[in-house]
Amino acid sequence: MAKKDFYQVLGVPRDADDQQIRKAFRKIRQYKDSHPGDQAAEAGFREATVAFDTLMDLDKRQQYDRSLRKGQVDPKPAKDPGRWGKWRSILLPHLGAIVLFLVVGFVYFSPVLQGKVLNQSDMTYYLGMTREARDFYDQTAQHPLWSNSMFSGMPTYITFTGPTSDMVSYLGRVVTLFLPSPVNMLFIAMLGFYILASSLGFRYWIRLFGAMAFGLSSFNIILISAGHVTELMTLSYLPAVIAGILLTYRKQYLGGGLLTLVAAALMIYSSHLQIIFYGLIVIFAIAISEFIRAWRAKTLRLFLKASAVLVVAGILAILPSSGNLMITKEYAKYSTRGSQSSITLQNRYNQQEKKGGLDIGYAFQWSMGPLESLSILVPDIYGGPPTESFLGSSKLNDALIAAGQTPDKAASLTSQIGSNFYYWGPQPFTTPVYFGVVICLLFVLSFFLVRTWDRWWLLAISALGFMLSWGNHFAILNDFLFYHLPYFNKFRSPSMALVLPQLGFVVLACWSVHQLTTGPLDRERVWKAIRNSILLTGVVILILWSGMLLDFSGPRDPQLVQMLGGDSPVVGRIMNAIRGDRAALLHADGLRALILVLISGALLWAFLKEKIRLKWFAPLFCVLMLIDLVGVDKRYVNNDQFMEQDDLDHIFQPSQADQAILQDKDPYYRVLNLAFNDPVVDPFNDAVTSYFHKSIGGYSPAKLWRYQDLIDFQIQPAIQRIVSVFQGKGPKDSTMLEVFHTSPVLNMLNTKYFILNPQAPPVPNREACGNAWFVRSIHEVPDANQEILSLTDFNPLDSAIVDQSEMKGLEGFIPGKDPASSVRLTQYGLNELQYSSSNSREGLAVFSDIYYPAGWMALIDGKPSPILRVNYALRALRIPAGKHQIIFRFHPRTYFTGETISLVSSLLILLLLAIGLVWLAIREFPSAPTRAA
């Protein structure tokens, strides 16, 4: 019997990857389809089908390769498995991957199986921020678009509006299998990378290896710990978007375009704009790479065709989220992310901020140091949150006991100081980002082994990601981009750019293993590459482990010294102990990294020298990678952070002060929480108060910039005066409440209660102006500087301060106010407020509501009336004499237009998805072999 060579049948080399094999098989099938009745074509296709089935199965291919080396004939042709058998062989591997990802997710987050929930700080903030909006929707079934629970009032359509009209959201639930949080986040991160790895033609086990490595990267686990849901979900869909783009450029226009469309729509719906921005950088890098490839191969026509498909897919993907994007763009003009404040006092705003964007110092606050980037290899190079076991035997604990603290007090102080000050890097605080020793070693190996064209864009985005993460530590690049690259100045936390090398490292690591385990190898060359990779990685770890490049002193250490009581011998010994603990953290992780490098090298050597077979090497290498990553991940999310739902709900248990305030049946007043006794609360990073009350403060990364100006120039100084009075020496009697007379801005915002101690009754403010009032005079000022300064000393019940540029409609007007005049709130709602007014003269009514021109309208007796801006940030109306009914209604046209576009376009995408899947099934099914070609 003549020998056959399946590689020759398909016309591919012995080291061909899955993608090459699929491409060759398609050509043979297309030739058969274009020559009906050709017996030779039919026979060649049958041969190719058997060859394809064998070479696409890892075990069959290994057996076949061994038979070739021994000079044996080919295995017997495989029997036709039938239609169900063909589909089963296509689907079962993918279903197996899904099951594995489910197992990994539920094992890692095993308390979920007991009904427990993860305590995530940002999710707690979210519940506090949106409590009023969620209650409003539950009670009225109306979509809340405005909220008064934060910063005296701001749009809520950027946080919560109830059910969306974007049907892509329901597709997202299906894709995540309706899994509980946070299992769903880890699952979709692994699934997204699995799709990318499949599109690149990696062997099945390598796809699983890469998916788990990407999903369990510590950056993802840290995001889960903090509750940064939108950030992680957006990142998780990015690999699938890349997969669709690559498939489209490989001439799979329908499948690639459809995958790009769906994955991009889900990614954009997840709505983390900074991650989307980084995703666009990746797409741009791929497009450049594919253009150069096409130009060199003289296939620009195919490149343009694929690019056109992707452009259409991209436009369609954006449309379902157009409502959110349009309203976000509109809101940005009035927020601190796109502020255009005209205040120039104290030189607070630089030229770039006036153009719209964040202050560069604020934007680059979380800039990673260049050496700190090596936390991807040695996580605690700059320290980090310590484990309980480390704290118990730490030098700091010993130093505190030696300083006279009791063991219990020393343990408590050690935990508090260690959690806040063991990290000593340049960022205000952070948690190290760790890719894994195994992944980093394989990434280094890719420099010696991987020759695929795609390595160029992968290396480019990885290098760029590091440089962007350095922020102000690499100013020559980042300052330029901040001032010149569109939208770059809207984002903060440069360290977030590490998502780019996270993706690049794992893909190239997978490619290294793929090259190592596919086809014939020049074993001497490969061993030299492995040896050099081990040496390079090991030397870097040894240098870091030695500490020769570090002094273990951080920029916040002087702050800690002051907290400990200032310079003294005792404090000096405590600081030396802290530096010793930081060094110990580095040494422990450095030793751990060296051991993992040696074990990885031993496994690679054993496989290359055929000491162990692939069926043992693959699972052992996967287990080593899991031990590596999970061992670090558990520092950030472990079972101790889960709690019963009832316990989590207790976070929002009202204090004694809250309970007293809630007795007030007035539907609309504001509260300022200054609970400096137990402990100091930052009212402008506090969502708990917003859970119970309409707060002067709140929590939001993008406040209205006018309100931020109020905070900076008026509210913060007023708070400092109040705190100094109530913390000062002497009796605390009612005369001290006179301090509220010197807080006109807080009074005009209707601040009815102050919480000074959560376990004591609140302090009522009898100077609060109420919801609305008539004024006797208008004080015109020339500009914003004078307007904000004039708020320091004026009586808001008597006069309104108006910028000269806002005097339209008030020229020559002298407001009237009779002794019995009033403006009374008659109905409270989030989207609508109703008032009744009475005044014998035409007057100017000032409302304690925040001015926001993008959507608010006013009706007086059903007729539209222009809303005026007074007192820098409040609304006012010119009201005729007599009795009138006044309605303020929030109806932003941008929101409703976007919702209509979202509904229609998302239904279109779902329809295209259904048609595309049916078309692909019909096209592939009749002649599909046992694996998808």
N, C-alpha and C positions, 0 to 999 in steps of 0.2 A: 504493500500500500504506500503510495507516494506521500511524502511528508508535505504538510501544508504549513504556511506561516501566516497566522492571523494578522500580523502587522503588515505583511505584504498585501494580503487581501484588501485591507483598508487603505494601504498606501501611507502608513504613518511610521515614524521611527520607533525604536524599542523603548525609548524613554518618553513617549508621547503622554501628555496628560489627558484628563477626561474631556477637556474642551476640544482638543485636537481630534480625539476619537469621534466625538459627536459630529464635528464638522465634516470629517471624512465620510461617516455613515450617511449624513444627509445628502452629500453629493451623489453617492451611489443610489440612494433612494430616489432622488430627483431625476437621475438618468433613467431609472427603470420606469418612473411615472411618465416621462416624456417619450418613451418608446414602447407603447402598449403592444403586446403580442410578440415582442422580441424575446425569444427563448433564452438567449445568452444573457440578456439583461436580467431576466427573472432568476436564472441560475446564479448569476453573480450577486444579486440581492439576497438570495437565500444564504449563500456563503457569508456575505457581509453581516447578515443578521446573527449568525452563529458566532462570528468573530466579535461582533459588538457586544453580544451578551456575555461572552467570556472575558473580554478585556475590561468591561465596565464593572465587573464584580471583583473585588479585591482578592478574595480567597481563590477564585477560579483563575485570576490572572497570575497569581503567585505560583499556583500549581502548573499552569501552562508554561510559565517562564522556566520552571525547574525541568519540565519535560523537554523543552528546547535545549537546555544545557546538557541534558543526558542523551540527546539525539533520538528521543522517542517521537512517535507520530502524535498528531493532535488527538485530543479526546474525541469521543464520539459526538456527532452533532447533537445539540440539545433538542429535545422534543418541543413542539409548539405548545406553549403553556396555555393557549386559549386566551380569550379576551379578558376574563377575570384575572387570570394569572398575570397577564401583562400589566393591568392596572394595579394589581396587588404588589407587584415588584416595584412599580413606580412609587406607590404611596407608602408602603410599609416602612422603608428607611426614614422617610420624613416623619411619619407617625412615631417611630421609635425615638427620633430626636426630640419631638415634642414631649413624649413621656419622660425622657431623661431630664429635660429642662424643668418639668413639673416636679420631679423627684428632688432635683437640686434645690429648687426654690422652697419646697415645703420642708426639706431637711434643714436648710440653713435657717429658715424662719419657722421652725417647728412649733413655737408657742401659738401660732395662728391656728393650728389644728385644735388647740384647747379653747379657742374663742377669744384669745387675748389680742390686744392691739399694741402697735408700736407707738411709743411716746415721741412724737416728732415736733420739734419746736415750731417750725414754720406752719405745720398743719394746725397747731394750737393757735398761732397768730391768725391763721385764715378763719378759723371758727369764730374767733373774737371779732375780726373785721367784718364778717358777713352775717353775724347773728341777726341784726335788725333786718337786713335784706331778706334773709331766709324766712324769718317769721312773717314778714310782709307778704311774701309769695304764698306761704302756707295758708295765710288767713284770707287773702284776696284773690289768689290765682292770677294776679297781675305781675308782670315782669318788673322787678325793681330796677330803676335806672339811676337813682340818686340815694345817697345815704347820709344821714346826719350823725352817725355814730363815730365818725372819725374826722378830726381836724375841722370841726364845726360845719362840715358838709362838703362832700365831693362826689363825683360820679361813681356809681357802683358797677356800671357796666364793664369796668375793667377787672372786676373781681368776681361778681356773681349777678346773674340775671335770671336764674331759673333755667328750664329746658331751652336748648338752643334749636334753631331751625336748621342747623348744619347737620345733615344726616350722616356725614362722615364720622361724627362722634359715636354713632351706634355701631358703625363698622369697626371703630377702635375697640369697643367693648367685646365684639365678636373675636377680633384678633387676639385679645388678651384673655379669651376664654372665660370672661366674667369672674376672673380670679380675685381673691381678696387682696387688699394691700397689706404688705409690700411685695407679696409673691408676684403679683402681676407686673411690677416694674422690673424685677430681676428676670422674669420669664421673657418679656418682650425685648430686653437688652440682648439676651442670648439668642432669641429667635432672629432678631434683625441681623446679627453677625452671621448666623448660620446661613441665611439667605445670601449674603455677600460671599461667604466661603464657597457655597454651592455654585454661584455664578462664575467663580474663578477656577472651578474644576478641581478643587482639592479633594483628596480621598475622604471617604465618609468619616473615618475616625478623626481626621485632622479638622474637619468641619466642626465636629463636636468639641474637640480640644480648643479650637479658636473661640467658639461661641462661649464656652465656660470661662476661658481666660478673659475675654472682653467683658462679659457680664459681671464677673467677680473682681474686676479691677477696683481698687479701693476707692477711686473717685466716685464710681457708681454707688458703692455702699455708703460713702459719706453723704451723698445726695439723698439717699433713702433715709439715713439717720436724721438729717435736718428737715426732711419733708419737702425737698425741692422737686416736687413731682413733675411740673412742666419741664424743668430743665432735663431731667433724666429721660422722660418720655420722648422729648424732641431728639435727644442724642440717640436714643435706641432705634428710632426710625431711620437715622442717617445712613447706616450701612445698607439697608434695603434700597434706599434711594440710589446709592452708589452702584449697587448691583444692577438696578434697572438701567442706569446710564451705560454701564460697561456692556451689558447685553445688547443694548440698542446699537452701540458702536461696533458690536460684533455681528451686525446685520440681522439680529433677531428683533425686528422693528415692532412687531405686534406684542410679543411677550415682554420685551424690554420696555417699550413705551407704556404698556399697561402697568407693569410693576412700578415704574418711575412715577406714573400718575397717582396710583393709590398710596404708595409709600410717602411721596411728597405731600399729598393732601393730608395724611395723618400727621406727618411731621409739622406742617404749618399749623394744623389745628391745635397741636400741643402747645404752640404759641410761646416758646421761649426765644425771643428775638435774637439774643446774643448767640445762642447755639445755631440758630438758622443762619446768622451772619457767617459763622465759622463754616457751616455747611456750604454756603455759597463759595467760600474760598476753596474748599475741596473740589467743588464742581468746576470752578474756573481752572484749577490745576489740571483736572482730568481733561477738560476741553483743550487746553494748550498741548498737553501730551498727545492726545489723539490727533490734533491738527498736524503736529510735527510728524507723527507716524504716517498719517495719510499723505502728507507732502512728500516724504521720502519714498513712499511706496507708490506714489502717483495715483492715489485713490481719493482725491479730494471730493469727487462727485458723491461717493458713498458717505464721506464724512459730512458733507452738507446735508445729505438726505437724512442721516441719523440725527444731526443737530436740529433739523427742522421738526422731526418727530418729538424730540425732547423739549423744544421750545413750546410746542403745542401742549405737550403733557404738563409742562411747568405752569403755563397760563391757566389751564384747566384746574390744576392742583391748587392754585392761589384763590380761585373764585369762591369756593365754599367758605374760606376764612376771610373773605373780603370784608364782611361785617366787622369782625374783630380788628382787622388791619386798618380799616378806614377810621373806625372810632378811636383806635389807639393813636393813629397819626394826628387826628384832630385834637385829642386830649394832650398829646405831647407839646403842642404849641402853648399850652397853659400850665404845663407841669415843670418840675425841676429838671426833668430829662431833656426838655427843649425850651428852657426858660429864656425870656428876652427882657428881663427886668431892666428898667431904665434907671434904677437907683445906682448912683456912683459914689455914695458915701463910703468913706474909709477904704476906697479903692477895692471894694469887695468883689467886684465882678470884672474879670479880665475880658479882653476883646473877643476871645473865642466863645466865652459863655454868652455874650450878647448875640452872637450869631446863632445861638441855639445849641445847647449841649451842656454836659456836666463840666464843672471846674476840673482842670487836669490833675490837680493835687488830690481831689476827692476820687476822681475816676481811677487813678493809678495807686490808690491806697493799698490795695491787695496785689502788689507787685512781688513776684517771686524772685529771690536772689538767684543768680546763675548757678552758684554751687548748690543752692537749695534744690535745684532741679534734679539732683541725683538722689532725691528721696524716692524716685521711681525704682531705684536699685537698693538703697539702704534707707528705709522709711524714716527712722529717727535721727537722721543726720543733723537736723536742727531741732531735735526734741519733738515732743508731741504729748498727747494725753496719756498719762501712765496707767498701768494696771494696778489693781488693788494689792496684788502680791508684791509688786515693786515698791509701792509706797510704804508697805509695812517694814521693809528692810532697808529703806533709803537712808542716805546720809543726812538728808534734811530732817527726817524724823528723829534721828539720833541727836542732831544739833539742837533741835527744839527741846528735847528732854534735858540735854545738858544745860540749856539756858534756863531751866526751872519749870518748864511746862509739865503738867501731868501727862501720863501716857495717852489718855483719852483726848485731851486737848491738843496734844502734839499730833496725834493721828488726824484730828479734824483739820488743824492748820496745814498739815502736810498735804492732805487731799485738796484743800482749797488753793494753796499756793502752787502745788504741782499741776493742777488742772489749768491754771491760768498762766504760769510762768515757766514751766518746763520747756515749752516752745520758746525759742529765743531767736527766731529768724526775723527778717525785716518786715513781715506783715503784722498787722495789729493782733491777729490771732488766726490760727488755721489748723487744719488737720492734714498731715502729710499725704501726698498722692503717690501711690505705689503701684507699679505695673507688674512687679514680680521678677525675681532673679532668673527664673527659667525663661520667661518671655524676653528679658533683656539679653540673656546669653544667646538665645536663638536669633534675636535681632542683629546682634553683632555677627553671628554666623552668616546672616544673609548677605553681608558685604562680600563674603568669599564664595558663596554658593549660588545665589539667586541672580539670574541674568535676564529675567523677564523685563519687557519694556515698562510695565506698570511700576517697577521699582522706583522710577524717577519721580513720578508724582507723589508716591508714598513717602519717599525721602524728603521731597520738597515740603510737603505739608507738615511733616514731623519737625523739620528744622525751623520752619516758620512758626509753628506752635510754641516751641521753646522760646524763641525770640520775642513773640508777643506776650508770653507769660511773664517775661522779665520786666515789662512795663517801664517804670522810670529808671530801672537799672540798665536799660538798653535804649536810652533816650534818642540816640541818633536815628533809630527806626521808628520807635513808637510815638515820639513827639511829632515827627513828620506826618505819620498816619493820623494822629489825633486831630491835627489842624487841617489836613487836606483830604483824607479818605472819607467819602460820604457815610454818615451814620456811625462812624467809628467812635465819635465823641459822645454818643448816646449810651455807651456801655461802661460798666465798671468791672472790677475784679479781673485784671489781666490774667491771673493764674488760671482762670477758666479755660484759657486757650490750650491747656494741656490735653483737652479732648482730642486735638488733632494728632499729636504723637501717640496718644493712647490707641487710636485707630491704626495709625501707621505701623506701630511696633507690633501689634498682634497680627496684622495681615502678613508682614514680612517674616515674623516668627513662624507662622503657619507655612509660608512658602519655603522656608529653610527645611522644615520637617518633610514637606512634600518632595522637595528635590532629593532629600536624603533617602527617602523610602520608595522612590519611583524609578524604575528602569535600571539599566546597568550603570555602575559607578566606577570612576577611577579612585579606588579605595585609598591609594597613597595621597592623592590630592585632597580628597575629602577629609582624611584624618589630619592632614596638615592644617586645613581650614578649621576643624574642630579644636585642635590643639592651640592654634593662635587665638581663637575666640575665647577659650578658657583662660589663657594667659592674660589677654587684654582685660577681660572682665575681672579676673582675680586681682590683677595689679591695681585697678581702680578701687576695688573694695578694700584692699590692703592699705592704700594711701588714705582712704577715708577713715578706716578703722584706727589708723595710727593717731588721728586727730592733729596731724602736723599742720593742716591748713586752717584749723579752727581754734578759737580761744574760749568758746562756750559762754561768752558775755553778750547779752542782747540789748537792743535799744530801749527796752522797757525796764531794764534793771534799776535805773535811778528812781523810777516810780515805785518799784517794790521796796527799795531802801527807805524811801520816805514813808511808805505804809508801815514799815517795820519800826519806825521811830527815828530814822536818820542815822548818820554815820556813827558807829560805835564799835568797839571790839566784838560785842556779842553779835550785832548785825553783820559784821564782817565775816564771822565764822559761819553764820547762817548762809550768807551769799556764797561763800566757798563751798559749802555743802551742796547748794543748788547747782553750782557749776560742776561739781563732782558727779551729781546725779545725771546731769545732761550728758556728761562724758560716758557714764555707765550705760545710758540708753543707747548711745551710738555704738559702743563696744559690743553690746549684746546683739544688736541688729547686724553689725559688721561680721561677727563670728557666725551668726546664723546664715548670712548671705554666702560666706566662704564655704560653709558645709554644703549648701544647696548647689553651688557651682560645681563642687567636686562630685556630688552624687549625680548631677545632670551629666557631667562629663563622663562619668563611669558608665552610665546607661548608654550614652551615644557611642562610646568606645565598644561596649559589649555588643551592640547591634551591628556596628560597622564590621567588627571582627567575627560576626556570626556566632557569638557566644550565646546570644538569645535570639529567638525568632521574632518576627514582627508581631505575631499574635500575643506575645508577652511584653514586648517593648512598648507597644501602643498603650495598653492599659496602665503599665507602670509609669510611663511618662505623664499620662493624664493625672494619675493619682499624685505624683510628685508636684505637678503644677497646682492641683487643688490644695494640697497641704501647704504649699508656699503662700498662695493667695488667702485662703481661709484663715490661716494662722495670723495674718495681719488684719484681715477684715473684722475678725471677732473683737479686735480692740475698739472698733467703732460701733458695731451693731452686734449685740449678743442677747442671749435670752433674758438677762437681767433688765433690759430696757423695755421689755414687754410688760403690760399690765392689764388687769381686768378693765373692761369698758367702764364699769361703775367708778373705778379708781381714777380713770382718765377724766371722767365727767366732773370729778371733785376739784379739778383744776379751776373750774369756773364756779365754785361755791362762793356765794356772796359773803363778803365780810360784814362785820357789824355796821360799818359805815355804809356799805352798799345797801344793806337791808333798810336802814333808816331813810336813805334817799329814795328807795323804791316805794316808800309809803306815800310819797308825793304823787298825786293823781294828775298833776299838770302834764299833758302829753309832750311838751316841748320846752326843754331848758337844757343847759349844759353843765358838765361836771369837769373839774380839773383835779386830777389825782397827783398830789405832791407827797405821797406817803413816805416822808423822809425818815420816819422813826423806825419803820419795820418792813423792809429796809428802804434805802433811797431808790425811788422809782424814776426812770427817765420817762416823762409823760409822752415824749414824742417817739418812743419805741415801745409802746405799751398797747397791746390788743385786749388785755383782760378788762380794762375799764370800758372799752367799746362794747364788750359783750353785754354789759348791764346798762350802760348809760350812753347818752349823746355827749361825746367827749370832746374837750378842747384839744386833746392830744390824739394819739392813735399810732398805728403802724402801717407804713406804706413806703415802698422804695421810690415812689414818684408822687410827691405831694404837689398841690397847686403852688406855682411859684409865688403868687401873691400872698398866699398864706404862709409860705416859708419866710417871706420878708417880714410879715407880722411877727412870726416867731423870733426871728433874729433881732429885730429892732425894738419890739415892744413887749411881746409875751415873755421872752426869757428874762429881760431886765425886771419885769413885774414879778416874775416868780422869784428871782433873787431877792427882791425887797421883801416879799412875803415870807420867804424861808428865813431870812436874816432876822426878821421881827419875831417869828414864832420859835426860832432856835436861840434867841438872845436871852440874856440873863434877866431876872426880874419876874414879877407875877404875870401870869397869862390871864388878863381879864378882858372884858368886852371893849375897853378902850383901844385895845390892839387892833380891833377890826377896822379902825380908821384907815389902816393901810390900804383898804380897798378903794378909798377915795382917790388914791394915787395910781389906780389901775384902770383907766378909762377904757382901754382896749378890751380887757377881760369883762368889763361891765357891758360894753356894747355888744359883746358876743353872748350876752345873757348867761354868764357863768353864775349859776344860782348856788352851787355847792362846791366846797373845797374839801378834799379828803387829805387830812394831814397825818392821820393815824388810822389804819384800816380797822383796828379794834376799838375805836372810839367814835363817838358821834361826829358827823361831818360838820364843818363850819359853814353856816349859811351866809350868803352874801346879799344883804339887803339893798346893795347898790346896783344889782343887776337890772338892766334896762327893760327886760321883757322881750317879747317876740317882735314888737313893732311900736313906733311912737312918732308923733309929729314933732318937728323942730321949729324953732323960731327964726333961725338965721342960717345963711350959707356963707361959709368962709372960703373964698377962692384963693388957691395957692398956685404959684407959677409952674411947678414941676413935681415929679414923684418924690424927689428928695425932701422938699418942704412938706409934701403931703404926709409922708411917713413920720417926719419929725413932729408935725403938728398934733399927732395923736398922743403925744406924751402928756400934754397938759391941756385938756379941753373937756367940756361937759357934753357928752354925746346926746343927752336929753334936750339940750338947748340948741346946739348947732351941728351942721354937717360940713365936713371938710371936703372940698371938691377940687380936683386938679383942673387947671385952666383948660386942658384938652378935652375935658368931659363936661364942659358947661353948655353944650348944645341942648337947647330946650329949657335952659335955666337963665338965659340972658335977661337981665333986668327983672327977674322974678324975685319978689319978696314973700317968703312963705308966711302964711297966717296960721295961728294956733289959738283957739279959744280955750278958756280954762276947763271946759268939759270935753274937749276933743279926745278921741281915742281911736286906736286901731287894735282890734281884738281878733285873735285866732279862733276860728269857728270849726275848722276841720283840719286834722293833721294827716298827712300821707307822704310817702316818699316821692311820688311822681307829681303830687298836687297838694298845694296848701291853699286854704280858703280863709279869708279875713272879712270882717265887716268894719267899716270906718265911719266916723261921725266927726264933723268939723264944720262950723258955721262959715268958715273962710277957706279959700283954696290954699292947700298946704302941701308940704313936702313930707312924706312918710318915709322913715328909715326902717329897714327890716334887719333883724339880726342874722340874716342868711347870707351866705357867701356868694359873691357875684361870680357868675360863670356864663359868658355870653353864648356858648355853643349849645343851645337847646332850650334854655329857659325863656318862657313868654309870660306876659302879664295881661290879664283882662280886667277891666273895670266896668262892671255892669255888662259884661259880655263883649265889650269893645276892646280891641288891642291897645295897649299903652306901652310906650318905650320904657325899658328898665334902665335906670341911671345907676352909675357907680359912684359911691361916696365913701368917705372914711377909708380910702385905699382898697377895701375889699368887700364892702357891704352893698346890698341892693337898696334902691330908693325909687319911689314913684311920686309923680306930681298928680295929686288927687283933687278934683274939683270940690267945691263947697257942697255940703249936704251929707246925706247918708248913702253909702255905696257898698257893693259887694265886690270883693277883690279875689282874683284867682291867680296864683302862680302855678304854671304847668310846665313840667319838664318833658319835652317831646323833641329829642334831637333827630332831625331828619336823616342825618348820616347813619345813625343806628338802624332805623327802620328800612332805609334803602339797602343797607348792607345785609340785613336779615332776609330780604326778598331775594337778593342775588345769591345768598348762601343756600337758601332752600332750593331754588331752581337748579343751580350748578351742582349741588351735592347729589340731587336726584339724577342729574345727567351722568355724573361719575358712576353712581351705582348701576345705572342702566348700561353704560359702556363696559363696566366690569363684568356684568352678567353676559353681555353679548360676546365680549372678548374671550371669556373662559369657555363658553360654548363653542366658539369658533376654533379655539386652540384644541379643544377635545375632539371635535370633528376632524380637524386636519391631522392630528397626531394618532388618533385611535385606530383607524383601519390598518395601518402598517406599522404601528408602534412596536418595537421590540420589547424585551422584558425590562429595559430601562429607558427612561425618556431620552430622546436624542436632541 
